[in-house]
């Protein structure tokens, strides 16, 4: 697994749109169609699905 990085302002907005607190999440991967985020403390993750740079839905990642 890659190490997560602190989210940018644009990524923070996307995480907040998904109903999550961006202070608790690290960005592992940010692609045009989705973004993989990992929780700072628990290591659990979500895949945020995007369309045209806007949040569509989130899918929990299996560990």
C-alpha distances in whole Angstrom, upper triangle without the diagonal:
4,7,9,13,16,17,20,24,23,20,21,24,22,20,24,25,23,24,22,22,20,20,18,15,13,12,9,11,14,16,20,20,17,14,11,12,10,13,14,15,14,10,12,11,14,14,17,19,22,25,27,24,26,24,25,23,19,18,16,12,13,10
4,6,9,13,15,17,21,21,17,19,22,20,19,22,24,22,24,21,21,19,19,17,14,11,10,6,8,12,14,18,19,16,13,10,11,10,13,13,15,15,12,13,12,14,14,17,19,21,24,25,23,24,23,24,23,20,19,17,14,15,14
4,7,10,12,16,19,19,16,17,21,20,18,21,23,21,23,20,19,16,16,14,12,8,8,6,9,13,16,19,20,17,14,11,10,9,11,10,13,14,11,13,12,15,15,17,20,22,25,26,23,24,23,25,23,20,20,18,16,17,15
4,7,9,12,15,16,13,14,17,16,14,17,20,18,19,16,16,13,13,11,8,5,5,4,8,11,14,17,18,15,11,9,8,7,9,9,12,13,10,12,11,12,13,15,18,19,22,23,20,21,20,22,20,18,18,16,15,17,15
4,6,9,13,14,11,12,15,15,14,16,19,18,19,16,15,12,12,12,9,5,5,6,9,11,14,17,19,16,12,11,9,9,11,10,14,15,13,15,13,15,15,16,19,19,22,23,19,20,19,22,21,19,20,19,18,20,19
4,7,10,12,9,9,13,13,12,14,17,17,18,15,13,9,9,10,8,5,6,9,11,12,16,18,19,17,13,12,10,10,11,10,14,16,14,16,14,15,16,16,19,19,22,22,19,19,18,22,21,19,20,20,19,22,21
4,7,8,5,6,9,10,9,11,14,14,15,13,11,8,9,10,8,6,6,9,10,10,13,15,17,14,11,11,9,11,12,12,16,17,16,16,14,14,14,13,16,16,19,19,15,16,15,18,18,17,19,19,19,22,22
4,5,5,6,9,10,10,12,14,15,17,15,14,10,11,13,11,10,9,12,12,11,14,15,17,15,12,14,12,15,16,15,19,21,20,20,18,17,17,15,17,16,18,18,14,15,15,19,19,19,21,21,22,25,25
4,5,5,6,9,10,11,12,14,16,14,13,10,11,14,13,13,12,15,15,13,16,16,18,16,14,16,15,17,17,18,21,23,22,22,20,18,18,16,18,16,18,17,13,14,14,18,19,19,22,23,23,27,27
4,5,5,7,9,10,11,13,15,14,14,11,14,16,14,13,12,15,14,11,13,13,15,13,12,14,14,17,18,19,22,24,22,22,19,17,16,13,15,13,14,13,9,10,11,15,17,17,20,21,22,26,26
4,5,5,6,9,10,11,13,12,12,8,11,13,10,10,8,11,11,9,11,12,13,11,9,11,10,13,14,15,19,20,18,18,15,13,13,11,12,11,14,14,10,10,10,14,15,14,17,18,18,22,23
4,5,5,6,9,10,11,9,9,6,8,11,9,10,10,13,14,12,15,16,16,14,11,13,11,13,13,14,18,19,18,18,15,14,14,12,14,14,16,16,13,12,11,15,15,15,17,18,19,23,23
4,5,5,6,9,10,10,10,8,11,13,12,13,13,16,16,13,15,15,16,14,12,14,13,16,16,18,21,22,21,20,17,15,15,12,14,12,14,14,11,9,9,13,14,14,17,19,21,24,25
4,5,5,6,9,9,10,9,13,14,12,12,11,14,13,11,13,13,12,11,9,11,11,14,15,17,20,20,19,18,15,12,12,8,10,9,11,12,8,7,6,10,10,11,14,16,17,21,23
4,5,5,7,6,7,6,10,10,8,10,10,13,13,12,14,15,14,12,9,10,9,11,12,14,16,17,16,15,12,10,10,8,11,11,14,15,12,10,8,11,11,10,13,14,15,19,20
4,5,5,5,6,6,10,11,10,13,13,16,17,15,18,18,17,15,13,14,12,14,14,16,18,19,18,17,15,13,14,11,13,13,16,17,14,11,9,12,12,12,15,16,18,22,23
4,5,7,9,10,13,14,13,15,15,18,18,16,17,17,16,14,13,15,14,16,16,19,21,21,21,19,16,13,13,10,12,11,13,14,12,9,7,9,9,10,14,16,18,22,24
4,6,9,10,13,13,12,14,14,16,16,15,16,16,15,12,11,12,11,14,14,17,19,18,18,15,13,10,10,8,10,11,13,15,13,10,7,8,7,7,10,12,15,18,20
4,7,9,12,12,12,15,16,18,19,18,20,20,19,16,15,15,13,15,14,16,18,18,18,16,14,12,13,11,13,14,17,19,16,13,10,12,10,10,13,13,16,20,21
4,6,9,8,8,12,13,16,17,17,19,20,19,16,14,13,11,12,10,13,14,14,15,13,12,10,12,11,14,15,18,20,17,15,12,14,12,10,13,13,15,18,19
4,5,6,7,11,13,16,18,17,20,22,21,18,15,15,12,12,10,11,13,14,15,14,13,13,15,14,17,18,21,22,19,17,15,17,16,14,16,15,17,20,21
4,5,5,8,10,13,15,15,18,19,19,16,13,13,10,11,9,10,13,14,14,14,13,12,14,13,16,17,20,21,17,16,14,17,16,14,16,16,17,20,21
4,6,8,11,14,17,17,20,22,23,19,16,15,12,11,9,9,11,13,14,15,14,15,17,16,20,20,23,24,20,20,18,21,19,17,19,18,19,22,21
4,7,10,13,16,17,20,22,22,19,15,14,10,9,6,6,8,10,10,11,11,12,15,15,19,20,24,25,21,20,18,20,19,16,17,15,16,19,18
4,7,9,12,13,17,19,19,15,12,10,6,6,5,5,9,10,9,10,9,10,12,12,16,17,21,22,19,18,16,18,16,14,15,13,14,16,16
4,6,9,11,15,17,18,14,10,9,5,5,6,6,10,11,10,11,9,10,12,13,16,17,21,22,18,18,17,19,18,15,16,15,14,17,16
4,6,7,11,14,14,11,7,6,5,6,9,10,13,14,12,12,10,10,10,11,14,14,18,19,15,16,15,17,16,14,15,14,14,16,16
4,7,10,14,14,11,8,5,6,7,10,11,14,14,11,12,9,10,10,11,14,15,19,20,17,18,17,19,17,15,15,14,12,15,14
4,6,10,11,8,6,5,7,10,13,15,18,18,14,14,11,11,9,10,12,13,16,17,14,16,15,17,16,14,14,15,13,16,16
4,7,8,6,4,6,9,12,15,17,20,20,17,17,13,12,10,9,10,10,13,13,11,13,13,15,15,14,15,16,15,18,19
4,5,5,6,8,12,15,18,20,23,23,20,19,16,14,11,10,10,9,11,11,10,12,13,14,15,14,15,17,16,19,20
4,6,8,11,14,18,21,23,26,26,23,22,18,16,12,11,9,7,8,8,7,10,11,13,14,15,16,19,18,22,23
4,7,10,14,17,20,23,26,25,22,20,17,14,10,9,6,5,6,8,8,10,10,10,11,12,13,16,16,19,21
4,7,10,13,16,19,22,21,19,17,13,10,7,5,4,5,8,10,9,10,9,9,10,9,10,13,13,16,18
4,6,10,13,16,19,18,15,14,10,8,6,5,7,8,11,13,10,11,10,11,11,9,10,12,12,15,17
4,7,10,13,16,15,12,11,7,6,5,6,9,11,15,16,14,14,12,14,12,10,10,10,9,12,13
4,7,9,12,12,9,9,6,5,6,8,11,13,17,19,16,16,13,15,13,10,11,10,9,13,13
4,6,9,8,6,6,4,7,9,11,15,17,21,22,19,19,17,18,16,13,12,10,9,12,11
4,6,6,5,5,6,9,12,13,17,19,23,25,22,21,18,20,17,14,14,11,11,13,12
4,6,6,8,10,12,15,16,20,22,26,27,24,23,21,23,21,17,18,15,15,16,15
4,6,8,11,14,17,19,23,25,28,30,27,26,24,25,23,19,19,16,15,16,14
4,5,9,12,16,18,21,24,28,30,27,26,23,24,21,18,17,13,13,13,11
4,6,10,13,16,19,22,26,28,25,25,22,23,20,16,15,12,10,11,9
4,7,11,13,17,20,23,26,23,23,19,20,17,13,11,8,7,8,7
4,7,10,13,16,20,22,20,19,16,17,14,10,9,6,5,8,8
4,6,9,13,16,19,17,16,13,13,10,6,6,4,5,9,10
4,6,9,13,16,14,14,11,11,8,6,5,6,7,10,12
4,6,10,13,11,10,7,7,6,4,6,9,10,14,16
4,7,10,9,9,6,6,5,6,8,11,12,16,18
4,7,6,5,5,5,7,9,11,15,16,19,22
4,5,5,7,7,10,12,15,18,19,23,25
4,6,9,10,13,15,18,21,22,26,28
4,7,9,12,14,17,20,21,24,26
4,6,10,12,15,18,20,24,26
4,6,8,12,15,17,21,23
4,7,10,14,16,20,22
4,7,10,13,16,19
4,7,9,13,16
4,6,9,13
4,7,9
4,6
4
